[in-house]
Amino acid sequence: MSAEISLDDQRHFAAIAAMAQELRHAIASAPRWVQLAHLLKDAGALEDAERAYRTAIRCDGTEWDARLHLAHLLKRLNRLPEALSMFEAIRALPDGPNVEHEIAGLRVALLPENSVIQRPAAPPPASPLAPSVQPLLDDLSGELARTGIDPSDATSVGNIPTAQPGAAGQPRLLPLICSADLNAELVPKANLVLRDGVLTGTTGNPQFEIRCATAPVPGWIEIEFGIDMKTPIIEPILYVEHAPQWQTFSTFRLAPRNGRFHAFCRVDAPILSLRLDPSHSAGPFAVTQISLRQIGLSRVVRHAWKRDRTATRDALARRRHEGPAAMEAALAQCLANSPLDAYQRWIRRYETPSRLSANQASKNVARWPKKPALAVLVEWDPEGPAPLAQTLASLGEQVYPHWTLDILAPRPLTASERLYIEAVVPGVAFPTDLPTAIGSRSGGHIVHVDAGDRLSPAALFRLAEEIFARRGKGTDIIYTDEDHLVAGERRDPLFKPDWDPDFQASTGYIGPFVAIRQDRLTEGLSALSDRWQDVLKTALAGASESDVLHLPDVLNHRHAKPETVAFQPPSPSEPAGGWPHVTLMIPTRDSVDILRKGVASLLRETDYPSFDILIIDNGSSQAETLTYFEEVASSGQVGIVNVPGPFNFAHLNNRAAAVAKGAVLGLVNNDILAIEPSWLKTMVAEAVRPDIGAVGAKLLYPSGHVQHGGMACGVGYVTAHPQKFKAEDDRGYMDTLVATHRVSTVTAACLIVERHKYAEVGGMDEDALQIAFNDVDLCLKLDAAGYRNLMVPAARLIHLESATRGLDMTGEKADRFRREAETVLARWKPRITNDPYYSVNLTQDREDGTIRD
């Protein structure tokens, strides 16, 4: 090796050489090729890393880990179409990670409308190790070729090839009643060991090889598998190899049936081998059964008929019109087992029986010296469609016994109606109106339930538990998460934020299941209306954060999903003292083409009566830029402040804030374009409220897809944008892309704040947070000072930020980013690990705001 190679590169090469030596002992091991690729990537040998990742896939076509790292590498190299193709291949794998957000981002980046923000392609940096590494890889490839695996094919791997029929054409249909046991046995293949005589998965991808005494042939195969494993989710998957090294394969998901897992599999292509992945969890388990049978059409049709008669009739009809192959394809689709959806997975993983068990609840309640009194109030219209029976049944299942029930109806109930209700819930009362219902309960909490909704058996216990534990403090109003019953199944969960009066005013998000202290409701009755919604609104008016408790448990199952209604944000109202003067502060260094467009759009598209623009010049040197400064400054509405020195975003904004004319400051990036005249009025109308801190806007890519809709703490490393890449007309999770709502932080790409509030918290931290997270820190300082930060979707602007921004975080940039991230984490760890305005039940791994994995 050359003496000019740095000490770090020498260490990298030593690690690469050691891994290569290990690889020689298992030259066809996909995981070891992946490890080699990691080392090459860390050493900066990106082209060689790509080659190693592709070789790993060539060794095992079912490998998703290599594809995932390769996709990110291609993205880093700005080979976006290839990266997109690789992520789509990962999505096609039955056990791959969730890559929907990556796919969405790449699709947005590749849209023609967003070409203005696409970065020019650049060749990968040359690695000083290349001359030493490439002969090593060539030698390893030669050894791999001698095993029968051609590594020269590795350049084209990635996509999941669809299995095709063998050379003989479509497989011959088996006799109608044929059924033959293949005498299968399971042999550990990968990531499985015996510990104290018990099979144990060492990773989340344990694998068995299935060996059959009678070789399976293309056609219909039935598999039944029994497993005893203590894990909330078990989804066994059968893999069928059609080409060597699994370069072509089929997969079949097994579903629970009669205490075991089962699948009917239609195999069209030649069968080289079979593999069974019993679960996606590490840990001990026991196999209780394995059975594979080659079966005929009679059994297939019989089971398809049990599952879906209409689909089976359609399949049989297709035989007459399109032939046997079309019929079999339709039957296979009918019998295919779907994976659990994200919410069902969440239920199994996080709604743990131990927390909500009746026995544990009863033991807890028995130890309470004082049992909170709960008065359940159900409003029911006997002439309406709401099924009261399921609400009563759920009340009868409550594990907490210290509650009463009032049924409030718009007309007197008949004797038979009363007898029916009393038979289910003895001691029920039938007040004549809402004031009577509330007034008859002295002390305790009124718990409102919509007729037709079902409560979780632990619902009233959880309310009482919190009231008891907090001694009534901070429990004036309690609301919970909820979902919807669709054909008897739980769907569409609403994972709510903590108390947010602006969001409640816009959407009524807390829902119908709410517990309110009786005396607070009584005060609400002094209003003119005695309708529940009006009384609730009065009771919530002026509620502070310390008055309202949100329980992030799904305790109510709504019987009907409210209809979506058009959302029309109100026009901004002029503040009592008139519209204050605003200074929009724009840091820049050259980049005159972008700056010119941004400033022109702000001047042209903003209908605000009194604002100026202050360009913060951080050492621009290009003649075109300096000429533009002279031209634009002559307009009188645009000023220039020179702040030379290294780029320090926080320092630039602090300097500008010190000389700004406005009582309100706007932090605006030089790549922001105004598209709607009312954007600034909409933001300022919120920012001048005494209790409001920073106000953020809805920022869009040129294609209209969302770039920023508020930031959530704890997503990713520190914070992220959980609405990113959603379509322009997407209402967002729980309408958060159309309704004003509270957030922990907003981006300083477009942030409005009153000048005195900015100064009160010390502005931005220009010492520790020069580049990144200074907006996060500013917002959290405002929050800690008692101000609420708002996201205002009615203010919409274009942000020309790249949809693949951040991929060049290497070297000093990466080190600085890490230091600043650690600073913010140390300063705000409790808030970043628990953002009250982003549910703990939503993912922290991706920027899509979907259900937690």
Secondary structure, 3 states (H helix, E strand, C coil): CCCCCCHHHHHHHHHHHHHHHHHHCCCCCHHHHHHHHHHHHHCCCHHHHHHHHHHHHHHCCCCHHHHHHHHHHHHHCCCHHHHHHHHHHHHHCCCCCCCHHHHHHHHHHCCHHHHHHCCCCCCCCCCCCHHHHHHHHHHHHHHHHHCCCCHHHHHHCCCCCCCCCCCCCCCCCCCCCCEEECCEEEEEEECEEEECCEEEECCCCCEEEEEECCCCCCEEEEEEEEEEECCCCCCCEEEEEEEHHHCEEEEEECEEECCEEEEEEEECCCCCEEEEECCCCCEEEEEEEEEEEEECHHHHHHHHHHHCHHHHHHHHHHHHHHCHHHHHHHHHHHHCCCCCCHHHHHHHHHCCHHHHCHHHHHHHHHCCCCCCCEEEEEECCCCCCCCHHHHHHHHHCCCCCCEEEEEECCCCCCHHHHHHHHHHCCCCECCCCHHHHHHCCCCCEEEEEECCCEECCCHHHHHHHHHHHCCCCCCCEEEEEEEEEECCEEEEEECCCCCCHHHHHHHCCCCCCEEEEHHHHHHHCCCCCCCHHHHHHHHHCCCCCCCEEEEEEEEEEECCCCCCCCCCCCCCCCCCCCCCCEEEEEEECCCHHHHHHHHHHHHHHCCCCCEEEEEEECCCCCHHHHHHHHHHHCCCCEEEEECCCCCCHHHHHHHHHHHCCCCEEEEECCCEEECCCCHHHHHHHHHCCCCEEEEEEEEECCCCCEEECCEEECCCCCEECCCCCCCCCCCCHHHCCCCCEEECECCCCEEEEEHHHHHHCCCCCCCCCCCCCHHHHHHHHHHHCCCEEEEEEEEEEEECCCCCCCCCCCHHHHHHHHHHHHHHHHHHHHHHHCCCCCCCCECCCCCCCCECC
